[in-house]
Amino acid sequence: MRNLGQRLSLAFGRFMTGRYGTDKLNNLLLGLGLGTCFVNILVGNYALGLVLTAVSYGFMILALYRCFSRNTYKRYKENRRFLFLLERLKDREHRYFTCPKCRQSVRVPRGKGKIAITCPKCKEKFIKKT
């Protein structure tokens, strides 16, 4: 029996070679899928239950797709973008604006009122309320 377990472990290791695996975005997708599934259990409406079931399966299938994907560069970029947005949401001391000319992201401190912002890339000046 122990030999079977070792063989299965090695087979799974060979299967996962070259695949992306899991990351924070996958954990969020699985959590959303499970959360939607639990909400579905609490809801008594049949039509809404079908929609919630479909959404739940969608989140979980997307997480599995990302986990078993061989396109690691694309999955890495998706996770980086997610972590970047997560950091922006956590940052309560700054506001982020995009330059109207070159679309460069500019970080400015919160609570300063109306200020003139100079883009560090193209030197365009624009006025925003922080």
Phi, psi and omega in degrees: 000321179296322180297323178295318179298319178294319180295319178295320178297316178294321179296318178294322177298318177294321180297319184279353179297126180085000179260162189288313183092207185247158178208189184294324179293320176298318178299319178295315180298317177295319177296319177295321178297315178293320178297318177295323178296318179292322176296323178299323179295323183283336183278135181265346183285130184291314183295315178295325177297321177295318179295315180295325177296315179297318179295318179300312178296324178300313179299315183290321178294320177298319179296318178294320177301314179295322182295318184266005183291143175267349178275076187293327181296316180295318179295323178297316179296320177299316180294320178298317179297319178297314180295324178297314178295323178297319178295322178296321179293327180283336184283102181267352185264350184227156171246151180243130178233156175252140179293132181291342182268309187247357179067020176288139178279132182236131180257129179228154180291147178282157170075023180259002181079208178280125180227155174271123182254132177252125179291130181288342184271307185249358179066020176288138178253135176215155185252129178221156175266128179259000000 
